[in-house]
Amino acid sequence: MKWICMSILLYADDTILIAPSVTSLQQLLNICEQELEWLDMSLNAKKSTCIRISPRFNANCCNIVTRDGRELVVVTFFNNNFVNCKAISNYGYQKSTK
């Protein structure tokens, strides 16, 4: 049996990148940005968010940045809750911390 790695999911005008590590996610983002550039398109960093799902959510990790140096917002999901995020509303739901 062969395994298939699905790291990119597309739906309408949305793209989801899935990676096992921050380094892998950065590499995948770089590839996607290069492909978008060939199509005369670009990533809207203001509407882009990284969701980190990990039991090591307090561990430091590298920031995810676009090819032109814009840093993407990173939020953490752990134990069925968003941790250290003020608001998330681009995904059809909203969660705000008080």
Secondary structure, DSSP 8 states (H G I E B T S, - for coil): -------EEEETTEEEE--SSHHHHHHHHHHHHHHHHHTT----GGG-EEEEE-TTTTS-----B-TTS-B-EEEEEETTEEES-SEE-TTS--EE--
